[in-house]
Amino acid sequence: MKVVIRANASSSIGIGHLMRCLALAQALHDAGDEVALLTSRGAEDLIGAWAHEGAAIQVVDVPTGSTDDADITVATARSLEASWLVVDGYEFGVAFHQRVRGAARVCVVDDHGAAALEADLITNGNIYATDELYPHARGRLVVGPRYAMLRREFRHQVSTRSRQGVLVSLGGADPGAHTEPLIAELTRRGITGRVVVGPKQAAGSRVRDRAAALDWQVIDAPPDMARVIRSSDLAIVGSGTTTLEVLALGTPMVVVQVAENQRPVAEALERFGLAAVTEGHDAASVADAASSLLGDAARRDRMVRRGRGLVDGRGAIRVAAAMREALLRLRPASLDDEQLLLDWRNDPETRTASFETAIVPPAVHRAWLEASLTSADRVMRIGEVGGRPVGVVRLDRRGDEAVVSITVAPTARGSGLANALLLQARSLADQVGISRLRARIRRTNVASIRAFAAAGFVDSPSEVGADDAVTMVTPSAGRR
């Protein structure tokens, strides 16, 4: 799958759009997909991380969101034969989305839901996001904190024993220059710690000078922000993307609304008891909130539990899976797939998850495949994305029901394709007149059980199987 991403960063808009798209680029790269970035001038110092993910990078030197911008975006997507074009930024309006849509499928990364968006995929990973935000939108919605696109280092919720005090990080730009007076006020109250100077922070030199005078540790644009957040007793952050990162890592936080468009985030965090949210961004109000939260261990514990229950750091993987699912196509299996299927079947991880764990000899496999392809009771399809085989679906008919099994190619694991293959299996069952699907899964294969549940399968408690097996069925193969 080839994906073009259009997103910007600057001292005026911050770095949130570009960094969450970097998270998506990482998820795509990890699954073997190709990524290209189109970005405007001002983000040059941030694109090293994109190059590390193998992304092709092009600087767009025209007004953002203009017709010229759209035309360049279209030309790039077509020249690369992109499957998807991802657009993230408030400057890209409905007219831009409509103009670029003919070049590839379009995924819009949104925050507010106010516009009548039209795209193939619309994602909003904010705490407050629900389908109800998009009553007039046209396109598939993948919204809510399960789809919060966080970078690779935020996927692992590892606790730490080493805590290093309070962390202040008011965004990659802090255009209101709130950081310097805040650390001064905190120091006056006996609170010290570490302060992050973002890559687009215009007042960065003043913050460094004041921090040195007040004995605060300065962290310049940390390459591993997850480690910094995770090792803090308390984080004081702006109400942008960083709040989702903090929730994923289980650090209690005070949230400062540093821009008007961040109000929905701040209000949702307060409503769900996920953070201490200040009424203003003046230093005294923020310091009051920090002092109060530092003295309330029970409240901090509640925040951590609730936050980790909402944000697990795997949102970018889910968005990439939704993109891939839209491209997944099934084709009939053939003898030409003999070696491919044998390699998948004998893969060590596949065998571990199977009931039959022995290695299958080539001659035995060939005989099985020949019999399968000629059987009237077996339906077998190869799943492909962009012409690349990524898995197999098999239905073994028993009357008007069928036993379903899937295998995801070893190179495609972790990309959400199990769920996509199962959804395709349900559609295939409809096409061939199968009314109900049944699956038998090893009880220890938690990932498969979750994938079947996400595809609409339910436990079948009336059926008694081996102690090591779970039986799951579709209530009706045609229901979604």
NORRAQUI-V639408 format. One record per pair of residues at least 12 apart in sequence whose ideal C-beta (glycine too) atoms are under 7 Angstrom apart, sorted by the first residue. I is the first residue (numbers start at 1). J is the second residue. D is the distance in whole Angstrom. If there is no record, write none. Layout:
i=I j=J d=D
i=I j=J d=D
This chain:
i=1 j=33 d=4
i=1 j=83 d=5
i=1 j=84 d=7
i=1 j=324 d=6
i=1 j=327 d=6
i=1 j=385 d=6
i=1 j=386 d=5
i=2 j=34 d=5
i=2 j=80 d=6
i=2 j=81 d=6
i=2 j=82 d=5
i=2 j=83 d=6
i=3 j=28 d=6
i=3 j=33 d=6
i=3 j=35 d=5
i=3 j=82 d=6
i=3 j=83 d=7
i=3 j=84 d=5
i=3 j=86 d=6
i=4 j=36 d=5
i=4 j=38 d=6
i=4 j=76 d=6
i=4 j=77 d=5
i=4 j=80 d=6
i=4 j=82 d=5
i=4 j=85 d=5
i=4 j=104 d=7
i=5 j=21 d=5
i=5 j=25 d=6
i=5 j=35 d=6
i=5 j=37 d=5
i=5 j=86 d=4
i=6 j=38 d=5
i=6 j=73 d=5
i=6 j=85 d=7
i=6 j=86 d=7
i=6 j=87 d=5
i=7 j=21 d=4
i=7 j=39 d=6
i=7 j=88 d=4
i=7 j=89 d=6
i=8 j=39 d=6
i=8 j=40 d=5
i=8 j=42 d=7
i=8 j=43 d=6
i=8 j=64 d=6
i=8 j=89 d=6
i=9 j=42 d=7
i=9 j=43 d=4
i=9 j=46 d=6
i=9 j=200 d=7
i=10 j=42 d=4
i=10 j=43 d=7
i=10 j=200 d=6
i=11 j=173 d=5
i=11 j=175 d=7
i=11 j=200 d=4
i=11 j=202 d=5
i=12 j=175 d=6
i=14 j=171 d=5
i=14 j=172 d=5
i=14 j=173 d=4
i=14 j=200 d=7
i=14 j=240 d=7
i=15 j=46 d=6
i=15 j=172 d=3
i=15 j=173 d=7
i=15 j=198 d=7
i=15 j=199 d=7
i=15 j=200 d=6
i=16 j=240 d=5
i=16 j=241 d=4
i=17 j=88 d=5
i=17 j=89 d=5
i=18 j=39 d=7
i=18 j=43 d=6
i=18 j=46 d=6
i=19 j=151 d=7
i=19 j=241 d=7
i=20 j=109 d=7
i=20 j=149 d=4
i=20 j=241 d=6
i=21 j=86 d=7
i=21 j=88 d=5
i=21 j=109 d=7
i=22 j=49 d=6
i=22 j=50 d=6
i=22 j=151 d=6
i=23 j=149 d=4
i=23 j=150 d=5
i=23 j=151 d=4
i=23 j=316 d=4
i=24 j=86 d=7
i=24 j=149 d=5
i=24 j=316 d=5
i=24 j=319 d=6
i=24 j=320 d=6
i=25 j=50 d=6
i=25 j=53 d=5
i=25 j=55 d=6
i=26 j=53 d=6
i=26 j=151 d=6
i=26 j=152 d=5
i=26 j=316 d=7
i=27 j=316 d=4
i=27 j=317 d=5
i=27 j=320 d=4
i=28 j=320 d=5
i=29 j=53 d=4
i=29 j=54 d=6
i=30 j=414 d=7
i=31 j=320 d=6
i=31 j=412 d=6
i=31 j=414 d=7
i=31 j=415 d=4
i=32 j=411 d=6
i=35 j=53 d=7
i=35 j=55 d=5
i=36 j=55 d=6
i=36 j=56 d=4
i=36 j=58 d=7
i=36 j=76 d=7
i=36 j=80 d=6
i=37 j=50 d=5
i=37 j=55 d=5
i=37 j=57 d=5
i=38 j=58 d=5
i=38 j=60 d=5
i=38 j=73 d=6
i=38 j=76 d=6
i=39 j=59 d=6
i=39 j=60 d=7
i=40 j=59 d=7
i=40 j=60 d=5
i=40 j=64 d=5
i=41 j=59 d=6
i=41 j=61 d=6
i=45 j=199 d=6
i=46 j=199 d=6
i=58 j=76 d=6
i=60 j=72 d=6
i=64 j=91 d=4
i=65 j=91 d=4
i=65 j=92 d=5
i=65 j=93 d=6
i=65 j=96 d=5
i=70 j=96 d=5
i=70 j=99 d=4
i=70 j=100 d=5
i=73 j=85 d=7
i=73 j=100 d=5
i=74 j=100 d=5
i=74 j=103 d=4
i=77 j=103 d=4
i=77 j=104 d=5
i=78 j=103 d=5
i=82 j=104 d=4
i=83 j=104 d=6
i=83 j=105 d=6
i=83 j=327 d=6
i=83 j=386 d=6
i=84 j=104 d=6
i=84 j=105 d=5
i=84 j=107 d=6
i=84 j=323 d=5
i=85 j=100 d=6
i=85 j=103 d=6
i=85 j=104 d=4
i=85 j=106 d=5
i=86 j=107 d=5
i=86 j=109 d=7
i=87 j=106 d=6
i=87 j=108 d=5
i=87 j=109 d=7
i=88 j=109 d=4
i=94 j=115 d=6
i=94 j=116 d=7
i=94 j=117 d=7
i=94 j=118 d=7
i=97 j=117 d=7
i=97 j=118 d=6
i=97 j=119 d=6
i=98 j=118 d=7
i=105 j=120 d=4
i=105 j=326 d=6
i=106 j=119 d=4
i=106 j=120 d=5
i=107 j=119 d=6
i=107 j=120 d=7
i=107 j=121 d=4
i=107 j=123 d=7
i=107 j=323 d=6
i=108 j=122 d=5
i=109 j=123 d=6
i=110 j=122 d=6
i=110 j=124 d=5
i=111 j=124 d=6
i=111 j=126 d=6
i=113 j=133 d=3
i=113 j=134 d=5
i=116 j=136 d=4
i=116 j=137 d=7
i=117 j=134 d=7
i=117 j=137 d=4
i=117 j=139 d=7
i=118 j=138 d=5
i=118 j=139 d=6
i=119 j=139 d=4
i=120 j=139 d=5
i=120 j=140 d=7
i=120 j=326 d=7
i=121 j=139 d=6
i=121 j=140 d=5
i=121 j=142 d=7
i=121 j=322 d=6
i=121 j=323 d=6
i=121 j=326 d=7
i=122 j=134 d=6
i=122 j=137 d=6
i=122 j=139 d=5
i=122 j=141 d=5
i=123 j=142 d=5
i=123 j=143 d=6
i=123 j=147 d=5
i=123 j=319 d=5
i=124 j=143 d=4
i=125 j=145 d=6
i=125 j=147 d=4
i=125 j=148 d=4
i=125 j=149 d=6
i=125 j=244 d=7
i=125 j=315 d=5
i=126 j=265 d=6
i=127 j=145 d=5
i=127 j=265 d=7
i=127 j=268 d=4
i=127 j=269 d=6
i=127 j=272 d=7
i=127 j=310 d=7
i=128 j=264 d=5
i=128 j=268 d=4
i=129 j=143 d=4
i=129 j=144 d=5
i=130 j=143 d=6
i=130 j=144 d=6
i=131 j=143 d=6
i=140 j=322 d=7
i=142 j=318 d=7
i=142 j=319 d=6
i=142 j=322 d=5
i=145 j=244 d=7
i=145 j=310 d=5
i=145 j=311 d=5
i=146 j=315 d=6
i=146 j=318 d=6
i=147 j=315 d=4
i=147 j=318 d=5
i=147 j=319 d=6
i=148 j=244 d=4
i=148 j=311 d=5
i=148 j=315 d=4
i=149 j=315 d=5
i=149 j=316 d=4
i=149 j=319 d=6
i=150 j=244 d=6
i=150 j=245 d=6
i=150 j=248 d=6
i=150 j=313 d=5
i=150 j=315 d=6
i=150 j=316 d=7
i=153 j=224 d=6
i=153 j=226 d=4
i=154 j=226 d=5
i=154 j=245 d=5
i=154 j=248 d=5
i=154 j=249 d=7
i=154 j=313 d=4
i=155 j=313 d=4
i=155 j=314 d=6
i=157 j=248 d=7
i=157 j=249 d=7
i=157 j=250 d=6
i=157 j=308 d=6
i=157 j=313 d=7
i=159 j=250 d=7
i=160 j=230 d=5
i=160 j=231 d=5
i=162 j=231 d=6
i=163 j=231 d=6
i=163 j=232 d=7
i=163 j=233 d=5
i=164 j=193 d=7
i=164 j=194 d=6
i=164 j=231 d=5
i=164 j=232 d=6
i=165 j=192 d=6
i=165 j=193 d=3
i=165 j=194 d=7
i=165 j=232 d=7
i=165 j=233 d=6
i=166 j=186 d=7
i=166 j=191 d=6
i=166 j=193 d=4
i=166 j=232 d=7
i=166 j=233 d=6
i=166 j=234 d=5
i=166 j=236 d=7
i=166 j=290 d=7
i=167 j=193 d=6
i=167 j=194 d=5
i=167 j=228 d=6
i=167 j=229 d=7
i=167 j=232 d=4
i=167 j=235 d=5
i=167 j=236 d=7
i=168 j=182 d=6
i=168 j=183 d=6
i=168 j=195 d=4
i=168 j=196 d=7
i=168 j=236 d=5
i=169 j=196 d=4
i=169 j=235 d=7
i=169 j=237 d=5
i=169 j=242 d=6
i=170 j=237 d=7
i=170 j=238 d=5
i=170 j=256 d=6
i=170 j=258 d=6
i=171 j=198 d=6
i=171 j=238 d=4
i=171 j=240 d=6
i=171 j=242 d=7
i=171 j=258 d=6
i=172 j=198 d=4
i=172 j=199 d=6
i=172 j=200 d=5
i=173 j=198 d=6
i=173 j=200 d=4
i=173 j=201 d=6
i=174 j=198 d=6
i=174 j=201 d=5
i=174 j=203 d=7
i=174 j=258 d=7
i=176 j=258 d=5
i=176 j=281 d=7
i=177 j=203 d=4
i=178 j=256 d=7
i=178 j=258 d=6
i=178 j=281 d=5
i=179 j=195 d=6
i=179 j=207 d=5
i=180 j=203 d=6
i=180 j=206 d=5
i=180 j=207 d=5
i=180 j=210 d=5
i=181 j=283 d=4
i=182 j=283 d=5
i=182 j=286 d=6
i=183 j=195 d=6
i=183 j=210 d=7
i=183 j=211 d=6
i=183 j=214 d=6
i=183 j=216 d=5
i=184 j=210 d=6
i=184 j=214 d=7
i=185 j=283 d=4
i=185 j=284 d=6
i=185 j=287 d=5
i=186 j=287 d=5
i=186 j=290 d=7
i=187 j=214 d=5
i=189 j=287 d=6
i=189 j=291 d=6
i=191 j=290 d=6
i=192 j=215 d=6
i=192 j=216 d=6
i=193 j=216 d=7
i=194 j=216 d=7
i=194 j=217 d=4
i=194 j=219 d=6
i=195 j=207 d=7
i=195 j=211 d=5
i=195 j=216 d=5
i=195 j=218 d=6
i=196 j=219 d=5
i=196 j=222 d=6
i=196 j=228 d=7
i=197 j=218 d=6
i=197 j=220 d=5
i=197 j=221 d=7
i=198 j=221 d=6
i=199 j=221 d=4
i=225 j=245 d=7
i=226 j=249 d=6
i=229 j=245 d=6
i=229 j=246 d=6
i=229 j=249 d=5
i=229 j=251 d=5
i=230 j=249 d=5
i=230 j=251 d=7
i=232 j=251 d=5
i=234 j=252 d=6
i=234 j=253 d=7
i=234 j=254 d=7
i=234 j=290 d=6
i=234 j=293 d=6
i=234 j=294 d=6
i=235 j=251 d=5
i=235 j=253 d=4
i=236 j=253 d=7
i=236 j=254 d=5
i=236 j=256 d=7
i=236 j=286 d=6
i=236 j=290 d=6
i=237 j=253 d=6
i=237 j=255 d=6
i=238 j=256 d=6
i=238 j=258 d=4
i=238 j=262 d=7
i=239 j=255 d=5
i=239 j=256 d=7
i=239 j=257 d=5
i=239 j=262 d=4
i=239 j=265 d=4
i=239 j=266 d=4
i=239 j=269 d=7
i=240 j=262 d=6
i=240 j=265 d=7
i=243 j=255 d=6
i=243 j=265 d=6
i=243 j=269 d=6
i=243 j=275 d=7
i=244 j=311 d=5
i=247 j=274 d=6
i=247 j=307 d=3
i=247 j=310 d=6
i=247 j=311 d=4
i=248 j=311 d=4
i=248 j=312 d=7
i=248 j=313 d=4
i=250 j=304 d=5
i=250 j=307 d=7
i=250 j=308 d=5
i=252 j=293 d=6
i=252 j=300 d=4
i=252 j=303 d=5
i=252 j=304 d=6
i=253 j=275 d=5
i=254 j=275 d=7
i=254 j=276 d=5
i=254 j=278 d=7
i=254 j=286 d=6
i=254 j=289 d=5
i=254 j=290 d=5
i=254 j=293 d=6
i=255 j=269 d=6
i=255 j=275 d=4
i=255 j=277 d=5
i=256 j=278 d=6
i=256 j=281 d=5
i=256 j=286 d=6
i=257 j=281 d=6
i=258 j=281 d=6
i=272 j=306 d=7
i=273 j=302 d=6
i=273 j=303 d=7
i=273 j=306 d=6
i=274 j=303 d=6
i=274 j=306 d=6
i=274 j=307 d=5
i=275 j=303 d=6
i=276 j=289 d=5
i=276 j=292 d=7
i=276 j=293 d=5
i=317 j=414 d=7
i=317 j=416 d=6
i=318 j=416 d=6
i=320 j=415 d=6
i=320 j=416 d=7
i=321 j=415 d=6
i=321 j=416 d=2
i=321 j=417 d=7
i=321 j=419 d=7
i=321 j=420 d=7
i=324 j=385 d=6
i=324 j=415 d=6
i=324 j=416 d=7
i=324 j=417 d=6
i=324 j=420 d=6
i=325 j=420 d=4
i=327 j=385 d=5
i=327 j=386 d=6
i=328 j=383 d=6
i=328 j=385 d=6
i=328 j=420 d=5
i=328 j=424 d=6
i=329 j=384 d=5
i=330 j=381 d=4
i=330 j=382 d=7
i=330 j=383 d=6
i=330 j=393 d=7
i=330 j=424 d=5
i=330 j=428 d=6
i=331 j=381 d=6
i=331 j=382 d=5
i=331 j=384 d=6
i=332 j=381 d=6
i=333 j=373 d=7
i=333 j=380 d=4
i=333 j=381 d=6
i=333 j=382 d=5
i=333 j=392 d=7
i=334 j=373 d=7
i=335 j=369 d=7
i=335 j=373 d=7
i=337 j=382 d=6
i=338 j=366 d=6
i=338 j=369 d=6
i=340 j=389 d=6
i=341 j=369 d=7
i=341 j=392 d=6
i=342 j=360 d=7
i=342 j=362 d=6
i=342 j=365 d=5
i=344 j=392 d=7
i=344 j=407 d=5
i=344 j=409 d=6
i=344 j=410 d=7
i=345 j=360 d=6
i=345 j=365 d=7
i=346 j=359 d=5
i=346 j=360 d=6
i=347 j=410 d=5
i=349 j=410 d=7
i=350 j=407 d=6
i=353 j=442 d=6
i=353 j=445 d=5
i=353 j=448 d=7
i=355 j=442 d=7
i=377 j=396 d=6
i=377 j=397 d=4
i=378 j=394 d=7
i=378 j=396 d=6
i=379 j=395 d=4
i=379 j=428 d=7
i=379 j=432 d=6
i=380 j=392 d=7
i=380 j=394 d=5
i=381 j=393 d=5
i=381 j=428 d=6
i=383 j=421 d=5
i=383 j=424 d=7
i=389 j=409 d=6
i=390 j=408 d=7
i=390 j=409 d=5
i=390 j=412 d=4
i=390 j=417 d=6
i=391 j=406 d=6
i=391 j=407 d=6
i=391 j=408 d=5
i=391 j=409 d=6
i=391 j=412 d=6
i=391 j=417 d=6
i=391 j=421 d=5
i=392 j=406 d=7
i=392 j=407 d=5
i=393 j=406 d=5
i=393 j=421 d=5
i=393 j=424 d=6
i=393 j=425 d=5
i=393 j=428 d=7
i=395 j=425 d=7
i=395 j=428 d=7
i=395 j=429 d=6
i=395 j=434 d=7
i=397 j=434 d=6
i=400 j=434 d=6
i=400 j=435 d=5
i=401 j=434 d=7
i=401 j=435 d=7
i=401 j=436 d=4
i=401 j=438 d=6
i=402 j=429 d=6
i=402 j=434 d=5
i=402 j=437 d=6
i=403 j=438 d=5
i=403 j=439 d=7
i=404 j=425 d=5
i=404 j=437 d=5
i=404 j=438 d=7
i=404 j=439 d=5
i=405 j=439 d=7
i=406 j=418 d=6
i=406 j=421 d=5
i=406 j=422 d=6
i=406 j=425 d=7
i=408 j=421 d=7
i=418 j=448 d=7
i=418 j=451 d=4
i=419 j=451 d=5
i=419 j=454 d=5
i=419 j=455 d=5
i=422 j=451 d=6
i=422 j=452 d=6
i=422 j=455 d=4
i=423 j=455 d=5
i=425 j=437 d=7
i=426 j=455 d=7
i=426 j=456 d=7
i=426 j=474 d=6
i=426 j=477 d=6
i=429 j=477 d=4
i=430 j=477 d=6
i=430 j=478 d=5
i=434 j=477 d=6
i=435 j=476 d=7
i=435 j=477 d=5
i=436 j=473 d=6
i=436 j=474 d=6
i=436 j=476 d=7
i=436 j=477 d=6
i=437 j=473 d=7
i=437 j=474 d=5
i=437 j=477 d=6
i=438 j=471 d=7
i=438 j=473 d=5
i=439 j=452 d=6
i=439 j=457 d=6
i=439 j=472 d=5
i=440 j=465 d=7
i=440 j=469 d=5
i=440 j=471 d=6
i=441 j=469 d=7
i=441 j=470 d=5
i=441 j=472 d=7
i=442 j=468 d=6
i=442 j=469 d=6
i=443 j=468 d=5
i=443 j=469 d=6
i=443 j=470 d=5
i=449 j=470 d=6
i=452 j=472 d=5
i=456 j=474 d=6
i=456 j=479 d=7
i=456 j=480 d=6
i=457 j=472 d=4
i=457 j=473 d=6
i=457 j=474 d=6
i=458 j=472 d=6
i=458 j=473 d=6
i=458 j=475 d=6
i=459 j=472 d=6
i=460 j=472 d=6
i=460 j=473 d=5
